[in-house]
Amino acid sequence: MTEANRPTVLVTGGAGYIGSHAVLALVDRGWPVCVVDNLTTGFRFAIPEGVTLYEGDIEDAALLARIFAEQKVGAVMHFAGSIIVPESVENPLKYYHNNTAKTRALIAAAVEAGVGHFIFSSTAAAYGIPEVSPVTEDSPKLPINPYGMSKLMTEFMLADTARAHAMNYCALRYFNVAGADPQARTGQSTAGATHLIKVAVEAALGKREHVGVFGTDFATPDGTGVRDYIHVSDLAEAHVLALEALIAQPARSLTMNCGYGRGFSVLEVLDAVDRVTNRTIDRRLQGRRAGDPDSLISDNSRIKATLPWVPRYAELDTIVAHALAWERKLTEIRGEV
Ligand SMILES: NC(=O)c1ccc[n+]([C@@H]2O[C@H](COP(=O)([O-])OP(=O)(O)OC[C@H]3O[C@@H](n4cnc5c(N)ncnc54)[C@H](O)[C@@H]3O)[C@@H](O)[C@H]2O)c1
């Protein structure tokens, strides 16, 4: 496919953290892009100039029909959703509504408009507490919270839809997403985010007093939880490659883990933040949170075998440095102290 006849990609949630990086990755590679976002947790400033933002909800069928026609959309990258695990336990129906029911509406509108390709933000939470780590895509899918279940349900809807209609899909199961655009054009901007690296750089810049370390008795070398942190720009790149793979083989759908296949403990991450920022963050050792596995690491052999994906920013210190640079930029944007 030449650049001239590429279809437009509709990015839902493109004003959010990961979606805005996907928009940049697409624009950088010459794809026509538009965004639909209701700006509940997203920001207009995260969308680059020249990209049309439709401010609205993914369940608005009339709006979607208009976007699909107006923009000649041929593919959807679907990031819009609610992402806070503890909130999903307290308010499960919000998650089944915003993540599952509204995605059903989005898929229906896409099928109706003849959109051929659909890429979906799924999550390692689909595996629950895996018995074996690294986790392969074929590991049991046993989510332990409504967030993970709301996402897994979407995977089922997509699989059935792809069997019945002229649409293929790719479900990407992200591990722990971190870092920011290397040029600091966007990054994670949501106030009160709970992601460790974001929280730690906020603490390093004096925006928080301390960082909680939840659990020191896990079955890991230093007792703190181990996670597979993936740089958001490498993840965004995987989306573009997945899109190309779906277009190249329209009869094939894909489900792939997105991680680097290695893990760092909470203490290793905090050491990296101290190193990169040249400060010592105040660490508060606390009890475990319910449902945290000891270790959650991806087996990424499938994505490596399927896509020409070569991660560029896998060094932990690079991930932290980019998160820090964005946090500083965000301070300027918001005029924070
Ligand atoms: N951040 C992670 O570590 C992680 C891990 C696994 C999966 N994911 C998935 O990746 C996706 C993006 O996550 P994120 O971290 O960028 O979150 P985010 O909150 O920054 O982005 C979500 C975006 O979707 C928009 N949105 C939410 N509901 C909408 C709706 N009904 N209609 C239109 N727009 C809506 C928000 O305004 C926001 O811009 C989510 O689907 C999430 O479940 C994230």
The ligand as an SDF file (V2000), in Angstrom:
LIG
                    3D

 44 48  0  0  0  0  0  0  0  0999 V2000
   -1.7940    2.5730   31.2450 N   0  0  0  0  0  0  0  0  0  0  0  0
   -1.5430    1.2570   31.3010 C   0  0  0  0  0  0  0  0  0  0  0  0
   -0.5570    0.8040   31.9210 O   0  0  0  0  0  0  0  0  0  0  0  0
   -2.4570    0.2950   30.5660 C   0  0  0  0  0  0  0  0  0  0  0  0
   -2.2000   -1.0680   30.6740 C   0  0  0  0  0  0  0  0  0  0  0  0
   -3.0260   -1.9560   29.9720 C   0  0  0  0  0  0  0  0  0  0  0  0
   -4.0490   -1.4760   29.1760 C   0  0  0  0  0  0  0  0  0  0  0  0
   -4.2950   -0.1480   29.1020 N   0  0  0  0  0  0  0  0  0  0  0  0
   -5.4030    0.3110   28.2610 C   0  0  0  0  0  0  0  0  0  0  0  0
   -4.9440    1.3160   27.3750 O   0  0  0  0  0  0  0  0  0  0  0  0
   -5.9980    2.2340   27.0770 C   0  0  0  0  0  0  0  0  0  0  0  0
   -5.4940    3.6500   27.2490 C   0  0  0  0  0  0  0  0  0  0  0  0
   -5.0600    3.8230   28.6040 O   0  0  0  0  0  0  0  0  0  0  0  0
   -4.3770    5.1750   29.0880 P   0  0  0  0  0  0  0  0  0  0  0  0
   -3.4130    4.8110   30.1490 O   0  0  0  0  0  0  0  0  0  0  0  0
   -3.9090    5.9500   27.9190 O   0  0  0  0  0  0  0  0  0  0  0  0
   -5.6180    5.9100   29.7830 O   0  0  0  0  0  0  0  0  0  0  0  0
   -6.1110    7.4320   29.6620 P   0  0  0  0  0  0  0  0  0  0  0  0
   -7.1430    7.5980   30.7360 O   0  0  0  0  0  0  0  0  0  0  0  0
   -4.9570    8.3630   29.6480 O   0  0  0  0  0  0  0  0  0  0  0  0
   -6.7870    7.4660   28.2150 O   0  0  0  0  0  0  0  0  0  0  0  0
   -8.1030    7.0840   27.9700 C   0  0  0  0  0  0  0  0  0  0  0  0
   -8.7010    8.1140   27.0280 C   0  0  0  0  0  0  0  0  0  0  0  0
  -10.0100    7.6870   26.6370 O   0  0  0  0  0  0  0  0  0  0  0  0
  -10.9330    8.7790   26.7770 C   0  0  0  0  0  0  0  0  0  0  0  0
  -12.2330    8.1610   27.0270 N   0  0  0  0  0  0  0  0  0  0  0  0
  -12.5990    7.3730   28.0810 C   0  0  0  0  0  0  0  0  0  0  0  0
  -13.8560    6.9390   27.9180 N   0  0  0  0  0  0  0  0  0  0  0  0
  -14.3180    7.4380   26.7300 C   0  0  0  0  0  0  0  0  0  0  0  0
  -15.5250    7.3290   26.0150 C   0  0  0  0  0  0  0  0  0  0  0  0
  -16.5510    6.6150   26.4980 N   0  0  0  0  0  0  0  0  0  0  0  0
  -15.6370    7.9720   24.8260 N   0  0  0  0  0  0  0  0  0  0  0  0
  -14.6050    8.7110   24.3300 C   0  0  0  0  0  0  0  0  0  0  0  0
  -13.4300    8.8490   24.9780 N   0  0  0  0  0  0  0  0  0  0  0  0
  -13.2820    8.2210   26.1620 C   0  0  0  0  0  0  0  0  0  0  0  0
  -10.3720    9.6250   27.9040 C   0  0  0  0  0  0  0  0  0  0  0  0
  -10.8090   10.9540   27.8790 O   0  0  0  0  0  0  0  0  0  0  0  0
   -8.8690    9.4830   27.6670 C   0  0  0  0  0  0  0  0  0  0  0  0
   -8.3920   10.4780   26.7680 O   0  0  0  0  0  0  0  0  0  0  0  0
   -7.1520    1.8780   28.0160 C   0  0  0  0  0  0  0  0  0  0  0  0
   -8.1320    1.1930   27.2710 O   0  0  0  0  0  0  0  0  0  0  0  0
   -6.5140    0.9660   29.0430 C   0  0  0  0  0  0  0  0  0  0  0  0
   -7.4290    0.0300   29.5560 O   0  0  0  0  0  0  0  0  0  0  0  0
   -3.5320    0.7650   29.7890 C   0  0  0  0  0  0  0  0  0  0  0  0
  1  2  1  0
  2  3  2  0
  2  4  1  0
  4  5  1  0
  4 44  2  0
  5  6  2  0
  6  7  1  0
  7  8  2  0
  8  9  1  0
  8 44  1  0
  9 10  1  0
  9 42  1  0
 10 11  1  0
 11 12  1  0
 11 40  1  0
 12 13  1  0
 13 14  1  0
 14 15  2  0
 14 16  1  0
 14 17  1  0
 17 18  1  0
 18 19  2  0
 18 20  1  0
 18 21  1  0
 21 22  1  0
 22 23  1  0
 23 24  1  0
 23 38  1  0
 24 25  1  0
 25 26  1  0
 25 36  1  0
 26 27  1  0
 26 35  1  0
 27 28  2  0
 28 29  1  0
 29 30  1  0
 29 35  2  0
 30 31  1  0
 30 32  2  0
 32 33  1  0
 33 34  2  0
 34 35  1  0
 36 37  1  0
 36 38  1  0
 38 39  1  0
 40 41  1  0
 40 42  1  0
 42 43  1  0
M  CHG  2   8   1  16  -1
M  END
$$$$
